[in-house]
Amino acid sequence: MASSAPTIVEIELHKGPSGLGFNIRGGIDNIHIGTDPGIFVTTIKPNGAAAHDGTLQIGDKILEVNGTSLRQVLHKEAVRCFQDTGDVIKMVVETGAEARVSKMLKEQSHESKSIPTEVAEQTTTEHDCGGNSQIHAQRSSSTQMLFATVVVIVAAAAIILGIVLSRR
């Protein structure tokens, strides 16, 4: 199945008393979804600048801030980029990016019919563009897949060992 084409928009926000009014996650050191190292919007605060403007949405990927690329950056570099802005911030945003990545991951998992995974956790950081950071636990599918594979191998080895010992 083909995913819908990304829509790129430019957004200009004016900082309010509580900053820009949204939270971000992501970065090459802090993957938010799948293997995409992008910077994603995870929360829009009801009375913040982003909510008043109405263009930026949860799940959007921020590509640039005031002409600085946020593609392939560390999470702290993205945070610094937002902190170093003046009262007006211009962003280039891919709308609905998180939904597209999720859909693509679902399609890939259905095609590969992989072992179900819901085991390991990895730590990610979410940054409030008003100034706070929060730590969150997020499932890591590659770690989960590895764990599930090891469990299957150990179970198979135990069965084989049981058969060998029972024949003695």
C-alpha positions as CSV (number, residue, x, y, z in Angstrom):
1,M,0.0,0.0,0.0
2,A,1.3,3.5,-0.8
3,S,1.3,6.1,2.0
4,S,-0.2,9.5,1.3
5,A,2.4,12.1,0.2
6,P,3.7,14.3,3.0
7,T,2.4,17.9,3.2
8,I,5.0,20.5,4.1
9,V,3.8,23.8,5.6
10,E,5.5,26.9,7.1
11,I,4.2,28.1,10.5
12,E,5.0,31.3,12.3
13,L,4.4,31.5,16.0
14,H,4.7,34.3,18.5
15,K,5.9,33.2,21.9
16,G,3.5,33.6,24.6
17,P,3.9,33.8,28.4
18,S,4.4,30.0,28.6
19,G,6.6,29.8,25.6
20,L,5.5,28.2,22.4
21,G,2.9,25.9,24.0
22,F,3.9,22.5,22.7
23,N,6.1,19.5,23.6
24,I,8.5,17.6,21.3
25,R,10.2,14.2,21.3
26,G,12.7,12.7,19.0
27,G,16.3,13.2,17.7
28,I,19.0,10.7,16.5
29,D,19.7,9.9,20.2
30,N,16.0,9.8,21.3
31,I,13.9,8.0,18.6
32,H,10.2,8.7,19.1
33,I,8.7,6.3,16.6
34,G,10.1,3.4,14.6
35,T,13.5,4.3,13.2
36,D,12.6,7.9,12.3
37,P,15.0,10.3,14.1
38,G,12.7,13.3,13.4
39,I,11.5,15.9,16.0
40,F,7.8,15.2,16.6
41,V,5.1,17.3,18.3
42,T,3.7,15.2,21.1
43,T,1.5,17.7,23.0
44,I,-0.2,21.0,22.3
45,K,-1.1,23.1,25.4
46,P,-4.6,24.4,25.3
47,N,-3.8,28.1,25.9
48,G,-0.3,28.2,24.3
49,A,0.8,29.9,21.2
50,A,0.6,26.8,19.0
51,A,-3.1,26.2,20.1
52,H,-4.0,29.8,19.4
53,D,-2.5,29.6,15.9
54,G,-4.1,26.2,15.3
55,T,-1.8,25.0,12.5
56,L,0.7,22.8,14.4
57,Q,-0.8,19.5,15.4
58,I,0.2,16.5,17.5
59,G,2.1,14.1,15.3
60,D,3.6,16.8,13.1
61,K,7.4,16.5,12.4
62,I,9.4,19.8,12.7
63,L,11.9,19.9,9.9
64,E,13.3,23.4,10.4
65,V,13.3,26.2,13.0
66,N,14.2,29.7,11.8
67,G,16.1,28.2,8.9
68,T,18.0,25.7,11.0
69,S,17.4,22.0,10.0
70,L,16.2,19.6,12.6
71,R,16.8,16.6,10.4
72,Q,19.3,14.2,11.9
73,V,20.0,16.2,15.1
74,L,20.4,15.2,18.8
75,H,17.4,15.9,21.0
76,K,19.3,18.5,23.0
77,E,20.3,20.3,19.7
78,A,16.6,20.6,18.8
79,V,15.8,21.9,22.3
80,R,18.6,24.4,22.0
81,C,17.3,25.6,18.7
82,F,13.9,26.4,20.2
83,Q,15.5,28.0,23.2
84,D,17.7,30.3,21.1
85,T,14.8,31.8,19.2
86,G,13.4,35.3,19.7
87,D,9.7,36.1,20.2
88,V,8.9,35.0,16.7
89,I,9.6,31.5,15.4
90,K,9.3,30.3,11.8
91,M,9.0,26.5,11.4
92,V,8.9,24.2,8.4
93,V,6.7,21.2,9.4
94,E,5.6,17.9,7.8
95,T,2.0,17.5,8.8
96,G,0.7,14.2,10.0
97,A,4.2,12.6,9.8
98,E,3.8,10.4,12.9
99,A,0.6,8.8,11.5
100,R,2.4,8.1,8.2
101,V,5.3,6.5,10.0
102,S,3.0,4.4,12.2
103,K,1.0,3.2,9.1
104,M,4.2,2.3,7.3
105,L,5.5,0.3,10.4
106,K,2.1,-1.5,10.6
107,E,2.2,-2.4,6.9
108,Q,5.8,-3.7,7.3
109,S,5.0,-5.8,10.4
110,H,1.9,-7.3,8.6
111,E,4.1,-8.2,5.6
112,S,6.9,-9.8,7.7
113,K,4.4,-11.5,10.1
114,S,7.0,-11.0,12.9
115,I,6.9,-12.5,16.4
116,P,4.6,-10.3,18.7
117,T,6.7,-7.9,20.8
118,E,5.7,-6.1,24.0
119,V,8.6,-6.6,26.4
120,A,11.6,-4.2,26.6
121,E,11.6,-0.5,27.3
122,Q,13.8,2.3,26.2
123,T,14.0,5.8,27.8
124,T,13.0,8.8,25.7
125,T,13.0,12.5,26.5
126,E,10.1,14.8,25.8
127,H,10.8,18.5,25.8
128,D,8.2,21.1,26.6
129,C,8.9,24.1,24.3
130,G,8.0,26.2,27.3
131,G,11.2,24.9,29.1
132,N,10.7,21.6,30.9
133,S,12.0,18.1,30.1
134,Q,10.3,14.9,31.0
135,I,11.5,11.2,30.8
136,H,9.1,8.7,29.3
137,A,9.3,4.9,28.8
138,Q,8.8,3.8,25.2
139,R,8.7,0.3,23.7
140,S,11.6,-0.6,21.5
141,S,10.5,-3.0,18.8
142,S,14.1,-4.1,17.9
143,T,14.9,-5.0,21.5
144,Q,11.5,-6.7,21.9
145,M,12.1,-8.7,18.7
146,L,15.5,-9.8,20.0
147,F,14.1,-10.8,23.4
148,A,11.2,-12.8,21.7
149,T,13.7,-14.6,19.5
150,V,15.9,-15.6,22.4
151,V,12.8,-16.9,24.3
152,V,11.8,-19.1,21.4
153,I,15.4,-20.4,21.0
154,V,15.7,-21.2,24.8
155,A,12.3,-22.9,24.7
156,A,13.3,-25.0,21.7
157,A,16.6,-26.0,23.4
158,A,14.8,-27.0,26.5
159,I,12.4,-29.3,24.5
160,I,15.3,-30.9,22.6
161,L,17.2,-31.4,25.9
162,G,14.1,-33.0,27.4
163,I,13.8,-35.4,24.5
164,V,17.5,-36.4,24.7
165,L,17.4,-37.0,28.4
166,S,14.2,-39.0,28.2
167,R,15.8,-41.4,25.8
168,R,18.6,-42.3,28.2
